[in-house]
Amino acid sequence: MSWIEEIQAKRLLRHAVVQNALSLYGVQAASYLVPLVTIPYLARVLGTTGWGLVAFTQGFGAYVAILGEYGFMFSATREAAQNRGDRDKLANILAGVQGAKALLAVASVLVAVGVEWVVPEFREHPALFWSGMFWALGRGFSLTWFFQGLERLRLVSAIEVAGQGLATIGIFIFVHSLRDADRVLSLQGAGYLLSFVVSAWLAYRVVAFRLPSWNLAWESLCMGWTMFLFRGSLSLYAAGNAFILGLFASPQTVAYYAGAERISRAFLCARAGRPGALSAHKLHGAKRARTSCEACSD
């Protein structure tokens, strides 16, 4: 490689789109690959029954997380990218999405109360069930969409990966037997919560803090409805397979299935990646071009 090509390569790597794309790939890979480190350990210390119950609970939590995310990774990212120059509008978008997610979290908890009563495994292991809900709600409140719209993903991605890494370390330290099964999802949920708290602090350094209102929350729900249907149609059939299997099969069967599924899904998702970085860049460029054209026509 010549020195000119080296300079071009360095410039390419410093480009915002490339850095944000790499950050998205990093978060995507960590969300699937880091938990794989714990599978052999959990299968050994929890046994097939305990590991199967954890996978069964996490399968239900995946559905709750899809409801909490509500397609905002698409719709809210689009709005943030198009309005990144308007701090007041960004503050409204952030407040509205967080308010919408709070309403969805309340609805999820109400549904979860009924599910716990209906599903025998959840009635017998309430601590594990609610630790799964904690994991799902923590995952749903991620602020990645906001920083993706602003094309400022490097630091936030590092925070998310660090949170998942700390949760993995915590599993090796605090989970030693079947009676510690609820700690698995509690620790992973704590990792998401830590990432959210730090990300929220960074977000409110960009825009002013604004309490969500009913109007802003409702507008956000309406804004994300079509994307929620789109994401749900793609994810619902695959996200919670372990939960569906566990309704008809034993925890031991779920354990054997979940381990193989997570390994295969990790490599498939790592290959697929997330193309949102380029989308955010294009949306912002389109908004600027439209604004310039309107100014010229005036």
N, C-alpha and C positions, 0 to 999 in steps of 0.2 A: 504494500500500500504506500503510495507516494505521500509526501508531506501535505500536498493540496487535498488529497482525499481524507487524510487524518483531520485536517482543519474542518472540512465539510462534515465529517462524521461527528466531531465535537459540537459543531454548531447545531446539527440535527438533534443531538441528544439534549441540548439546552433549550430546544424549542418547547413552548408551553404544551402544545398538543402531545408531543412525544412523552414529556415528563408525566402528564396526567394519564396518558394511556398506560404507561409503565406502572403508575401508582394503582390504577384500577386492576391491572393484571396481578399486582402484588396482593391487594386485598382479596381478590377472587381466589388466588392460589392459597393464601393463608387460611381463608375461611373453610377450605376443603382439605388442604394438606396437613395443617397443624393438628386438627383433631385426629387424623390418622395415626399420629404418634402414640396416642393413648389407647387405641383399640386393643392391641395385644395385652397391655397392662390391665385394662378394665375387664377384659374377658377372663384374665387369670384371677384377679382379686375379687371380682363380683360373682364369678361363675356364669354359666350360660343363662341361668334364670335371672340374675341381677342385671346382666348386660342386656338381655332381651327386654326387661322391663324399662330400662333406661332408653333403649332405642324406640320402644313402643310409645313412651311418653314424649320423646323428642319428635316423633312422627306427628303426633297431635299438635305439638307446639309449632311445627313447621306451618301448619294451616293457620294458626293464630298469627304467626309472623307475616304470612302473606297478606292477611287482612290488615295488619298494622302498617305494612309497607304501602299497601293500597295503590300501587302503581306510581307513587310519588317520585320514584327514581326516574321516571320518564316525564310525567306532567309537570312536577315541581321543578325539576332540573331545567326543563324548557323555559319556564317562567323566570327562573333565576338568571339563566343565560341571556334572555332577551331584555332583562331590566337591571343588569348588573351596574349600570351607571347611575341608577336612581336609588339612592339609599333608603328613601322613605318607602318606595314601592317594595324594595327587598325586605324591609322590616315587616311590612304587611304580609308578604308571602310567607316569611318564616313564622310569624305569629299564627297565620291561618293554618298552615300545615301542621304545626305543633298542636294547635287546638283541635284539628281534625283527628290527629293521632290519639289525643287524649280521649276524645269521644269514642273512637274505635276501641281503645283499651278498655274503657268501661263496658262497652258492649261485649267485648271478648270475655271479660271476667264474669258477666252475667250468664253468658252461654256456658262458660266453663263450670259454673256451679251445677247446672243441669247435667252436663256431660259427666261430671264426677259422680253424680248420683246414679246415672244409668250404667256406666261401665264398671264392672266388678273390680278389675285391676286397680282402677283409680280410687275406688272406695276403700280398698284394702291397703293402699299406699298413698295416703293423702299428702304426706310431706314430699314424696317424689313428684306427684302430680303438680303441686303448686310451685315446686322448684322449676318444673318444665314451663309453667306459665310465666314465671319470672324470666327465664331464658328467652322465651318467645317475645315478651313485651320489650325486653331490653334490646333485642335484635331489631324490632320494628321501629324503635325510636332513633335509629341511626340518622346522622346529619350528613352523610356522604353526598346526598343529592344536592345540598346547598353549596358545598365547596366544589362539586363537580360543575355546577352551573357557573361558578365564578372562576373555574379553571385554577383552583388552588388546592390541589389534592395531595401534594407531596407530604406535608406535615400531618394532615388528618389521616392519610393512609398509614403512615408510620405509627400513629397513635392506635389505630384499630388493630394493626398487626401486633403491637406491643401488648394491648389488652388481651388478645387471644393467647399470646405467648405466656403471659402471667397466669391466665386461667389454666393453661396446660401444666405449668409448673406446680400450681396449687393442687391439681388433681393428683400428681405424684406424691405430694406432701401429705394431703389430708384424706385421701381415699385409700382405705386398706382392706375393707371387707364389705359384705353385702349390706350391712346396716348403714354404710356410708354412701349408698347409691344416690340419695337425694343431693349429696354435695357435688356430684358431677355437674349437673345442670345449674345448680346454684353458683358454682364457681365460674362456669362459662357465662352465665347471666351477669355476674359481677364484672366480668371482663368487658362485656358490652356496655354496662352501666358506666364504668370508669371511662370508656372511650366517649360515651355520650356527654358526660359532664365536662370533660376537657374540650371536646368539639364545640359544645354550647358556649363555653367561655371564649373560645376563639371566634365563634360566629358573632357574639355580641360585642366583640371588639371591632367588627366590620360594620354592623348596623346597631341602632339603638334598641334596647330591650322594649318590647311591646307586649302587653298581655293579650292573649287571644280573645276575640269576641265571637259571639254566635254567628254574626254575619260573615266574618273572615273564615271561620271554620267551615261554614256551610258552602261558601264559595270554593274553598279548597276541595271539599268532598265532591262537588259538582265538576270541578276542573279535572279531578283524577278518576272520575267514574269510568270513562271509556278505557283508560289505560289499566284500571283495575280489572275490568272484564277481560282485556287482552292478556294481561299477565296471569290472571287466575286460570284462564282457559289453557295456558301453556304449562302451568305449574301444579294445578290441583291434582292432576292424574299421577304425578310422579313425586311430589314433595313429601307426602305422608304415607308412602307404601308400607312402611313398617307398622304404622298405626292400623291401616286397613287389614294387613295380615294378622296382626295381634288380636283383632276382633274375632277371628275364626280359628287361630292356631295358638299353640302354647308359646310361652316366653322363650323356651329353648329354640323353637323353630325360628322365631323372630331374631334371635341372637345370631344364628348362622346366616340368615338372609341379610341382616343389616350390615354385618362386617363386609361381606362381598359387595353389597350395593354401594357402600360408602367408598370403598377402594376404586371401583369402576367409575363412580360419579366424579370423584376427585380428579381423575385424569381426563375425563371427558370435559369437565368444566374448565380445567386448566388450559386445555387446547382451545376451547371455544372463546374464552376471554369475555371482555365486556367492551363494546365499541363506543361507549357513551362519550368519551373524551372528544372525539372528532365531531360528534353531533352538537355538543355544547359550543364548540368553537364556531361551527357553521351557523348555529342559531344566533350567536352574538354578532357575527359578521353580517348576516342577513338583516338584523335589526338596525345596525349602523348604516348599511347601504340604503335601507328604506327611509331612514331618517334624513340622510343626505339628499336623497331624491326629492323628498317632500320639501326640504329647505330650498333646493334649487328651483322647484316649480313655483314656490311662493315669490 
